[in-house]
Amino acid sequence: MQQASRPTVILGGGFAGLFTALHLSHQNYSYPIILIEQRDRFSFKPLLYELLSGELHSEQVYPRYKELLAGSSVIFVQDTVQSIDLNQHRVTVASGEIFDYSNLVLTLGGKTTYFDTPGAAEYAMPFTSGAEAIALRKHLRHRLHQAIQTPDIQHRRLLLSVAIIGAGPAGIELACTLADLLPIWYDELGGDADEIRIVLVNRSQTILKGDVNSHLRCTAERALRRRVIPVDFLFDAAVTEIQADGVEYQQNGQTQLLQAGTIAWTAGTAPNPLLMELPILAQRRDKRGRLIVTPTLQLPDFPEVFAAGDCAIDSDNPQPPTAQVAYQQGKAIAHNLKRTREDKPTVPMEIQMRGTLMKLGLNEGVANLFNKVQIKGQPGHFIREATYLQLLPNSAHNRKVTTEWLSDELFQRDRPFSHMQLGQTPLLSGVAAIAAGIILATPLIWRAAQPTQFQQNLSWTGIPALLNQLAPPR
Ligand SMILES: Cc1cc2nc3c(=O)[nH]c(=O)nc-3n(C[C@H](O)[C@H](O)[C@H](O)COP(=O)(O)OP(=O)(O)OC[C@H]3O[C@@H](n4cnc5c(N)ncnc54)[C@H](O)[C@@H]3O)c2cc1C
């Protein structure tokens, strides 16, 4: 095959890769688009907590690629990339199939790292994909069932203790979710929720250290303490070993053991190991091994190769490794691929950071607008979920999902825990219903009174588009 007519091959169907493929298809790219991905389902990572808790269904946040790509021109290959030959323009997958490319897109993301901690790979549960979220849910349910049948109080407390390693955003969001969720699940079984313990284990004294969400630290700390079961902190603790039923750590020069029946690991990610095998000089990588790209998202020594998301970095304009960056990069790569094939120069990409969002419990969140205003509690939760559901990759899928979600929010349908929040009274339910009414009415009133201002201020949240779908403006 002539090199120019070879396909564009995309490796990894996460935020950066999937959005590159969809944008190429959408702009009627006239060359074959091949997306190679090892899994059969796309993990919408910011909403994995909702998958674990059952707040959202798996079809909503863990959809099959076949469904997402139906009707597009993308050829989906479910296989594991084994080697990439940048000089021969060739990719080999586990089944032995070979793909020669004209352009390559490297969007392989990152991989959980345990920093060589003994026992961690065996006994700690990572939380980075839909499959891992479902595995953690099953494990937690199993522990609760074991606990309810265990008369020995000490053993029961061990089964009911959850250690979460890492106090970055994923550790905090997971801790907040479990601290509201486990009491409800245990209450359903007839257990005493006060026996549950959730401990956030962190190497330093500070949560969200060096993270894009660090200005939400106080809000997050407060939320962790105000859950149904307040989250315990174990800080300045260097984890030295993970055992089947506990975490060994060093604190103030002493080795100690935290007993726990569930150990979740959110402490670190490293770039995909395949990237380390590429013939790319050390000065073309950052300290963590990520590939340095030009502002047009190309590899400086291999301009036919684009790279983005968690596996790449533009060292002149570094961005946090987030979904909101990765999906914008996917769109920019698609645009540049089209220009490349038309013999036009590629253009630098501009990232628009849209504020940050965190889940801080069931029905509770925080939306940080332009680092100036924080919208917390249920309104924060509403903005967060509306924003993410609006970003789901396929518009038909997206409309179904957002409509289902909003009607669940309005009518509290199909919500596995909506009727059994611990400690909720009819008075609180009434107050919550009024609050929900205000939350939902406010944007409608604002949109009617000041349509331009409403659009400008909230466009990044996806709420204007969401309301347009559900209640078109007059
Ligand atoms: C629990 C959690 C919560 C998060 N919350 C947020 C949030 O609230 N907001 C936010 O902006 N970001 C969030 N992030 C970060 C965000 O999800 C990542 O930055 C984003 O997914 C990066 O996109 P990517 O395309 O680079 O990589 P990924 O989304 O990781 O995709 C990489 C893909 O490559 C595939 N792959 C890897 N190796 C191979 C191989 N050898 N062969 C074939 N396929 C392969 C993987 O299966 C995967 O599908 C969160 C992350 C986690 C884990």
The ligand as an ORCA input file, in Angstrom:
! r2SCAN-3c Opt
* xyz 0 1
  C     -10.896      7.391     39.512
  C     -10.525      8.508     38.571
  C     -11.257      9.687     38.599
  C     -10.936     10.732     37.737
  N     -11.682     11.882     37.795
  C     -11.442     12.875     36.929
  C     -12.237     14.044     36.947
  O     -13.139     14.174     37.776
  N     -11.978     15.012     36.032
  C     -10.994     14.880     35.107
  O     -10.824     15.785     34.274
  N     -10.174     13.793     35.084
  C     -10.384     12.787     35.973
  N      -9.574     11.675     35.976
  C      -8.401     11.620     35.087
  C      -8.814     11.230     33.669
  O      -9.698     10.151     33.672
  C      -7.578     10.910     32.840
  O      -6.740     12.035     32.848
  C      -7.987     10.565     31.412
  O      -8.699      9.354     31.402
  C      -6.764     10.456     30.505
  O      -7.188     10.099     29.224
  P      -6.233      9.249     28.262
  O      -6.974      9.100     26.987
  O      -4.886      9.847     28.240
  O      -6.036      7.845     28.985
  P      -7.085      6.754     29.426
  O      -8.434      7.344     29.588
  O      -6.458      6.054     30.561
  O      -7.144      5.767     28.168
  C      -6.079      4.963     27.774
  C      -6.661      3.774     27.023
  O      -5.597      3.008     26.467
  C      -5.914      1.640     26.585
  N      -4.664      0.868     26.554
  C      -3.630      0.933     27.410
  N      -2.651      0.094     27.055
  C      -3.090     -0.545     25.934
  C      -2.528     -1.529     25.067
  N      -1.310     -2.036     25.282
  N      -3.265     -1.939     24.009
  C      -4.499     -1.425     23.756
  N      -5.075     -0.489     24.540
  C      -4.374     -0.048     25.600
  C      -6.620      1.563     27.940
  O      -7.418      0.390     28.036
  C      -7.448      2.841     27.935
  O      -8.744      2.651     27.432
  C      -9.871     10.603     36.828
  C      -9.131      9.410     36.792
  C      -9.453      8.371     37.651
  C      -8.658      7.090     37.605
*
